[in-house]
């Protein structure tokens, strides 16, 4: 597997992007409501509060999953 560097910022951005997609897919209209914005801010704050150990656990999980997928496709 090619070595990929998953920085803390990249991990946080990935997690937050999943939350953003979830909120945007559930929108009732085109414009974000105040409640939608509040949910996004809460999710962003949660992601930003992750400890170094939590980020390392997530990083390890992602790398392990990628390695497993790579083996399945060989």
C-alpha positions in Angstrom: 0.0 0.0 0.0 1.2 3.5 -0.8 2.1 5.4 2.4 -0.5 8.1 2.9 -0.1 10.7 5.5 -3.3 11.3 7.4 -2.7 14.5 9.3 -4.9 15.4 12.2 -6.4 18.2 10.1 -7.1 15.8 7.3 -8.8 13.3 9.6 -10.9 16.1 11.2 -11.9 17.5 7.7 -12.9 14.0 6.6 -15.1 13.4 9.6 -16.6 16.9 9.4 -17.3 16.4 5.7 -19.3 13.3 6.4 -21.4 15.3 8.9 -21.9 18.1 6.4 -23.0 15.6 3.7 -25.4 14.0 6.2 -27.0 17.4 7.0 -27.1 18.6 3.4 -28.7 15.3 2.3 -31.4 15.8 4.9 -32.3 19.4 3.9 -35.9 20.1 3.3 -35.1 23.1 1.1 -32.2 24.8 -0.7 -31.3 27.1 2.1 -29.8 26.0 5.4 -32.1 26.7 8.3 -30.8 28.1 11.5 -31.2 24.6 13.0 -29.1 23.1 10.2 -26.4 25.6 10.9 -26.5 24.8 14.6 -26.2 21.1 13.9 -23.2 21.7 11.7 -21.5 23.9 14.3 -22.1 21.3 16.9 -20.6 18.6 14.7 -17.6 20.8 13.9 -17.1 21.5 17.6 -17.2 17.8 18.4 -14.6 17.0 15.7 -12.4 19.8 16.9 -12.6 18.5 20.5 -11.2 15.0 19.5 -8.1 14.2 21.5 -4.8 13.1 19.9 -5.5 9.5 21.0 -9.0 9.6 19.5 -7.5 10.9 16.2 -4.9 8.2 16.3 -7.5 5.5 16.8 -9.5 6.9 13.8 -6.4 7.2 11.7 -5.4 3.6 12.5 -8.9 2.4 11.7 -8.9 4.2 8.3 -5.5 2.8 7.3 -6.5 -0.7 8.4 -9.7 -0.5 6.3 -7.8 0.7 3.3 -5.3 -2.1 3.6 -8.1 -4.6 3.9 -9.8 -3.2 0.8 -6.5 -3.3 -1.1 -6.0 -7.0 -0.2 -9.5 -7.8 -1.3 -8.9 -6.2 -4.7 -5.5 -8.0 -5.4 
